[in-house]
């Protein structure tokens, strides 16, 4: 199909694949052709999974190394990294935000809020000791760990 034909079908709301059915509003293909495309893509991926994954792995490793050598952020490749880091301030902030959202989606409470509501910072279950950020159980475990380390090293 020539590009002009594609644009004509697209502008008239006709599916650019089968050229007979009405395309989904705001898209270029009808529901049947979309489903066929999904099935075809999935079959192709399953048949070539290892090669595609290896290509992606090599591409991202190469890009990471090139950006690291160039002295730019290894994520976006646009800005200089924050001192002592490999990512820029904006990408670090996005990463923190995304991690926080993932924690919330899992149904957990982010650690910076945990201490504000009076729950132990380490186990996130028991109430805090007044004036501390941890519970009695975690404090006991910490003391046992220190005593255990002193016995082994002392």
Secondary structure, DSSP 8 states (H G I E B T S, - for coil): --HHHHHHHHHTTB-TTTSSSB--TTSSS-HHHHHHHHHHHHHHHHHTHHHHHHHHHHHHHHHHHHHHHHTS-TTTSSS---TTSSS-HHHHHHHHHHHHHHHHHTT---HHHHGGGTB-TTTSSSB--TTSSS-HHHHHHHHHHHHHHHHHH-
